Amino acid sequence: AWIGVRHTRFDFERQLDHGYFNPLSFEVTQVTARVAWRPDGPDGRWDVVAGVAVGREHARPDGSKPARDGSVRVGWRLDQATRIEARAQRFSSLTTSAGFARTTFGVNLEREW
């Protein structure tokens, strides 16, 4: 298990206002936690990783709101050089009046030569 802090910050010279989230400045600090599990031991084929992050984001203009993130990843090593992984992630900064949320799913295929 791992516990940490993640901080992101960026600033822009101007706000373009093209209908998407485009603040003059954005900053988010989150406490993170991650746990990894290998069901069939350290040299096994399977691995599972889950993580969460909670904190607050501050955007100008837009104000401050909670920011939450959760993810799970399951990997399987097919052979010594090939691994496949499926993942799901949910991010949300939704409040009753504003915010943003997204859910993503993905599949990765890794091959070493």
ABEGO torsion letter per residue (X at the ends): XBBBBBBBBBBBABBAGAGBBBBABBBBBBBBBBBBBBAAEAABABBBBBBBBBEBBBBOBGEBBBBBBBBBBBBBBABAABBBBBBBBBBBABBAABEBBBBBBBBBBBBBX
